[in-house]
Amino acid sequence: MFYFIRLIRPYIHESMKRKIAIPSDVKKVIKKRTTVYLPNTLHITQPTKNIYAILEKIPTLHNKLLDEHTYKNYLYKNFLC
C-alpha cells in the first residue's frame, strides 16, 4: 500500500491529498488488508509495469486535454463530417 501511494502521490490533485494521507500509527494499518476485485475482462499480467506505463502517459494526456484543438478536432471528426 505504501509503495502504491508513493507511486501515485505526484499525480494526486490537491483536493484529493486527504485520500493518500498515511496514518501515524502504522501498526494498525499493517494489520488491515485491502482487496481490489477486477473484472474478468481485465487481464493484468504485470501490475507494476502497467501502472508505470499509465503514469508515464499522464503528462501527455494532460497536455492534450488542456489544448482546445483536441476537442475541436474530436467534434469535427465525429459530429460535423
C-alpha positions in Angstrom: 0.0 0.0 0.0 2.7 2.5 0.9 4.6 1.7 -2.3 1.5 2.4 -4.4 0.9 5.7 -2.5 4.5 6.7 -3.2 3.9 5.9 -6.9 0.8 7.9 -7.3 1.5 10.8 -4.9 2.9 13.2 -7.5 -0.2 12.8 -9.7 -2.8 13.4 -7.0 -4.8 16.6 -7.3 -4.5 19.0 -4.3 -8.2 18.4 -3.4 -7.6 14.7 -3.0 -4.4 14.8 -0.8 -6.5 13.7 2.2 -7.1 10.3 0.5 -3.5 9.4 0.5 -2.5 10.5 4.0 -0.5 7.9 5.8 -1.7 7.4 9.4 0.8 8.0 12.2 0.0 4.6 13.7 1.4 2.3 11.0 0.9 -0.9 13.1 -2.8 -0.6 12.8 -2.6 -0.2 9.0 -0.4 -3.2 8.6 -3.0 -5.4 10.1 -5.6 -4.3 7.7 -5.9 -5.7 4.2 -7.4 -4.2 1.1 -8.6 -6.3 -1.7 -9.3 -5.0 -5.2 -11.6 -7.1 -7.4 -11.0 -6.6 -11.1 -13.4 -7.7 -13.8 -12.6 -10.9 -15.6 -12.2 -9.0 -18.9 -9.3 -7.0 -17.5 -6.2 -9.1 -17.9 -3.2 -7.7 -16.0 -0.1 -9.8 -16.1 2.5 -7.3 -14.8 0.7 -4.8 -12.5 3.7 -2.7 -11.6 4.8 -2.4 -15.2 1.2 -1.5 -16.3 0.9 1.2 -13.6 4.3 2.7 -14.6 3.2 2.8 -18.2 0.0 4.6 -17.4 1.7 7.1 -15.1 4.2 7.9 -17.9 1.3 8.8 -20.2 -0.3 11.2 -17.7 1.6 14.4 -18.7 0.9 13.8 -22.4 -2.7 13.2 -21.8 -3.0 16.2 -19.5 -1.4 18.4 -22.2 -3.8 17.1 -24.8 -6.8 17.8 -22.5 -5.6 21.4 -22.0 -5.4 22.0 -25.7 -8.7 23.3 -27.1 -7.9 21.9 -30.5 -8.2 18.4 -29.1 -11.9 19.0 -28.5 -12.4 20.8 -31.8 -10.8 18.0 -33.8 -12.8 15.4 -32.0 -16.1 17.3 -32.6 -15.3 17.9 -36.2 -14.3 14.2 -36.9 -17.2 12.7 -35.0 -20.1 15.0 -35.5 -19.5 17.6 -38.2 -18.2 15.4 -41.1 
